[in-house]
Amino acid sequence: MEEYKKIIATINKGTDMHTYDSQTIKEIVTQNFRAASVFEKYSLDFCCKGGVTIADACKEKQIDPAKVVADLHTLNDATNGSHQRFNQWDVDFLTTYIISNHHEYVRQAIPALRAHTQKVASVHGERHPEMKKVADLFGVVANEMISHMHKEEHILFPYIITLGLSSKEKKFSSGSPFGTVRNPIRMMEQEHESAGSLMYEIRDLTGDYTIPGDACTTYRVTLKELQEFEHDLHQHVHLENNILFPKAVLLEEQLVRVR
C-alpha cells in the first residue's frame, strides 16, 4: 500500500488530471477510454461495478493497486493525450457510433457464438460440464441483448438523438412517451447489469477463458470469441452508462427549462 501511495503522489503532483486515489474506476475510463484495457487486464469491472476507487476494487480482488496505477501511468505516457474523448462527442453522434459499432458487432457475433457454444457443449460436455452451463448462459445473454438493442434503437435512442438536435437548434417542442429520459435509462442500466453479470459468470466458469489442453479448434475459437464479446460489452456499456445517458439526462433538463 505504501508503494501505491508513492505512485499516486508522483502521478498527482502538479496536476489534477490523474487523481486516481479519489476517482472511481468509471470516472477514470470516462476521461480516457483507453484506460479500459488496463482494468480489463486485471479483471476489474469499469462499467456495471465501476463506482469504486482502484484501491477498493483491488482489495476485493486481492490485487496490488500499485501495479494497476503504474500501468495507467504508462498508458498515459504512451498515448500522450491522443486518446479518443468520447465524452466530448455530441449525443446524436455518439448514439450513431454505438449503433454502428457495438450494436452491429453484437448482431454479427451472436449467431456464431450460439452455434459454437452449443457445439462445444455437445462434443466436450462430458469432460467439461461447465461448457453446458456456458452454452445456456450465453443463450440467455443473446436473447437479452437482442431485445435490449431493439428497445434502445426504437424507443430510447431516437429520443436522445432528438434531444441532441433540439439542443443545436435551441428549441425543444416535443416531450417523450415515457415521461422523462431517466425512466428508459433506468431500465437499460438494469439490463446492462444483467448481461454483464452473466458474462462474468461465463468468465468464472471458464477460468478467465483458459483453454484446456484437450480443446479442439472450435473450443479454442469459442473461448476467444466469448472473451472478445465480453470486452466489447464492457466498452458498449461504458459508453452508454457513463457518457451517453448522463449527457441525455442533462440535455433534457436544460431543454425543458428553456422551453
C-alpha distance (Angstrom), angle and dihedral (degrees) to the residues before:
residue distance angle dihedral
M1 . . .
E2 3.82 . .
E3 3.80 90.6 .
Y4 3.79 88.8 49.7
K5 3.82 90.6 53.7
K6 3.81 91.4 49.5
I7 3.81 92.3 52.8
I8 3.80 91.1 46.1
A9 3.81 90.7 51.1
T10 3.79 92.1 49.2
I11 3.79 93.6 50.2
N12 3.78 94.1 43.4
K13 3.80 94.4 48.4
G14 3.78 110.5 116.6
T15 3.80 95.7 -4.6
D16 3.78 140.5 70.6
M17 3.80 93.1 -157.7
H18 3.78 98.7 92.2
T19 3.78 106.0 34.3
Y20 3.77 91.5 153.2
D21 3.78 93.3 164.9
S22 3.81 92.8 66.9
Q23 3.80 103.6 24.3
T24 3.77 121.9 91.7
I25 3.77 119.0 -123.6
K26 3.80 92.9 -109.7
E27 3.82 90.6 51.2
I28 3.79 90.0 54.3
V29 3.79 91.7 50.5
T30 3.80 91.0 46.2
Q31 3.80 89.3 57.6
N32 3.79 93.5 44.4
F33 3.77 117.9 14.5
R34 3.80 92.0 -166.0
A35 3.81 87.0 70.0
A36 3.80 86.1 75.7
S37 3.81 89.6 77.2
V38 3.82 90.4 58.7
F39 3.80 93.8 50.7
E40 3.81 91.5 46.3
K41 3.80 89.3 52.5
Y42 3.81 87.8 62.8
S43 3.85 95.0 35.8
L44 3.81 91.7 -114.4
D45 3.80 111.8 155.4
F46 3.81 109.2 -127.2
C47 3.80 98.0 174.1
C48 3.81 118.1 42.8
K49 3.82 95.4 18.3
G50 3.78 99.7 25.9
G51 3.78 97.8 114.9
V52 3.81 93.7 100.3
T53 3.80 134.4 82.1
I54 3.78 123.0 -102.2
A55 3.79 90.3 -108.2
D56 3.80 93.6 53.9
A57 3.81 94.1 44.6
C58 3.79 91.7 48.9
K59 3.79 92.5 47.6
E60 3.80 90.4 57.0
K61 3.82 91.4 48.4
Q62 3.82 94.1 40.0
I63 3.80 91.3 -121.9
D64 3.80 126.4 145.2
P65 3.84 104.1 -109.3
A66 3.82 90.5 -155.7
K67 3.81 89.6 68.5
V68 3.80 91.9 52.5
V69 3.79 93.4 48.3
A70 3.80 91.7 45.9
D71 3.81 89.8 53.9
L72 3.80 90.3 49.5
H73 3.79 89.6 50.9
T74 3.80 90.9 50.9
L75 3.79 89.8 47.7
N76 3.80 92.1 53.3
D77 3.79 91.1 50.1
A78 3.81 91.4 49.4
T79 3.78 97.1 47.5
N80 3.82 93.3 39.7
G81 3.77 92.9 -160.9
S82 3.81 95.4 -51.7
H83 3.82 96.0 114.8
Q84 3.79 120.6 120.1
R85 3.78 112.4 -91.8
F86 3.77 101.1 -147.2
N87 3.77 90.6 173.0
Q88 3.81 88.9 65.0
W89 3.79 94.1 58.2
D90 3.82 122.0 100.8
V91 3.81 113.4 -106.1
D92 3.82 94.1 -115.9
F93 3.81 91.8 53.4
L94 3.81 93.2 43.6
T95 3.81 91.1 48.8
T96 3.79 91.2 52.4
Y97 3.81 90.0 47.9
I98 3.81 92.0 52.9
I99 3.79 92.4 50.2
S100 3.81 96.5 45.3
N101 3.80 95.1 43.6
H102 3.80 112.1 26.3
H103 3.80 102.2 24.3
E104 3.79 90.9 45.2
Y105 3.80 91.1 48.7
V106 3.81 91.7 52.0
R107 3.81 92.1 49.7
Q108 3.78 91.5 51.2
A109 3.81 95.5 43.2
I110 3.81 100.0 47.7
P111 3.84 100.7 69.4
A112 3.81 93.8 51.0
L113 3.80 93.3 43.8
R114 3.80 92.2 48.9
A115 3.79 90.5 52.7
H116 3.79 95.3 42.5
T117 3.82 97.4 46.7
Q118 3.81 90.5 48.6
K119 3.81 92.3 47.8
V120 3.80 92.9 49.3
A121 3.81 90.6 47.4
S122 3.80 90.2 51.1
V123 3.81 97.1 45.8
H124 3.80 101.3 33.8
G125 3.80 101.1 24.5
E126 3.80 95.6 107.5
R127 3.82 94.7 54.2
H128 3.80 94.0 33.1
P129 3.83 107.5 30.5
E130 3.81 90.3 170.6
M131 3.80 88.1 73.3
K132 3.80 90.4 65.5
K133 3.79 88.2 58.0
V134 3.80 90.0 45.4
A135 3.80 91.0 54.7
D136 3.80 91.1 50.0
L137 3.80 92.9 47.0
F138 3.78 93.6 48.4
G139 3.79 89.7 50.3
V140 3.80 88.0 58.0
V141 3.83 91.6 46.6
A142 3.79 91.1 50.3
N143 3.80 94.0 50.6
E144 3.79 92.2 45.8
M145 3.80 93.8 48.5
I146 3.81 94.1 48.7
S147 3.79 91.0 51.9
H148 3.80 92.0 41.6
M149 3.80 95.1 52.7
H150 3.81 91.7 46.6
K151 3.81 90.3 55.9
E152 3.77 91.9 47.0
E153 3.78 94.8 48.4
H154 3.81 96.2 44.1
I155 3.81 102.8 34.4
L156 3.80 117.2 14.6
F157 3.81 105.2 28.9
P158 3.83 97.1 50.2
Y159 3.79 88.3 54.7
I160 3.81 92.5 47.7
I161 3.81 90.0 50.6
T162 3.81 88.5 50.6
L163 3.80 88.9 52.7
G164 3.78 90.7 52.3
L165 3.79 94.3 48.7
S166 3.80 91.9 44.1
S167 3.79 90.2 53.3
K168 3.80 91.3 53.7
E169 3.80 91.2 48.1
K170 3.80 91.3 45.5
K171 3.78 92.5 -127.8
F172 3.80 138.0 94.9
S173 3.78 118.6 -172.4
S174 3.80 104.6 159.8
G175 3.76 132.5 64.2
S176 3.78 127.0 -156.2
P177 3.81 132.5 -96.9
F178 3.81 89.3 -126.1
G179 3.80 100.5 55.4
T180 3.78 99.2 -118.8
V181 3.78 133.5 9.2
R182 3.79 88.0 -116.3
N183 3.82 90.5 74.4
P184 3.84 99.8 61.9
I185 3.80 89.9 35.2
R186 3.80 89.7 58.2
M187 3.80 90.1 52.7
M188 3.82 93.1 46.6
E189 3.80 91.0 51.0
Q190 3.79 90.5 52.2
E191 3.79 89.9 51.6
H192 3.81 90.3 48.3
E193 3.79 88.5 53.9
S194 3.79 90.9 51.2
A195 3.81 94.8 49.9
G196 3.79 91.8 44.8
S197 3.80 92.3 50.9
L198 3.80 91.8 50.1
M199 3.80 92.0 51.0
Y200 3.81 90.9 48.7
E201 3.79 88.1 52.7
I202 3.80 89.0 52.8
R203 3.80 89.7 48.9
D204 3.80 90.1 51.6
L205 3.82 93.7 47.7
T206 3.81 91.3 51.9
G207 3.80 95.5 44.4
D208 3.80 93.3 -113.2
Y209 3.81 90.6 -40.0
T210 3.79 92.8 -57.1
I211 3.80 111.7 175.6
P212 3.83 112.0 -130.0
G213 3.78 119.8 -134.0
D214 3.81 94.4 -112.3
A215 3.81 94.7 49.8
C216 3.78 117.7 132.0
T217 3.81 122.6 -142.0
T218 3.82 93.3 -90.9
Y219 3.79 90.7 50.2
R220 3.81 90.8 51.6
V221 3.79 93.1 46.4
T222 3.80 91.6 48.0
L223 3.80 93.4 55.4
K224 3.79 91.0 48.0
E225 3.82 90.0 49.1
L226 3.79 91.9 49.7
Q227 3.78 91.3 50.1
E228 3.79 91.2 49.6
F229 3.81 90.7 47.6
E230 3.80 91.4 53.5
H231 3.80 91.0 46.6
D232 3.80 90.7 53.5
L233 3.81 91.2 45.6
H234 3.80 90.4 55.8
Q235 3.80 91.5 52.5
H236 3.79 91.3 43.0
V237 3.80 94.8 51.2
H238 3.79 93.0 43.2
L239 3.80 92.8 55.0
E240 3.78 91.2 50.6
N241 3.82 104.0 36.8
N242 3.78 99.0 38.0
I243 3.80 104.2 30.5
L244 3.82 116.8 13.4
F245 3.80 99.5 40.6
P246 3.83 97.1 47.2
K247 3.81 88.9 47.8
A248 3.82 90.8 51.2
V249 3.81 92.7 49.6
L250 3.80 91.5 50.0
L251 3.81 93.2 46.4
E252 3.80 92.5 50.3
E253 3.81 91.4 50.2
Q254 3.80 91.6 49.6
L255 3.80 94.1 47.2
V256 3.79 94.1 47.0
R257 3.81 90.3 52.3
V258 3.81 93.5 53.3
R259 3.79 97.5 39.7
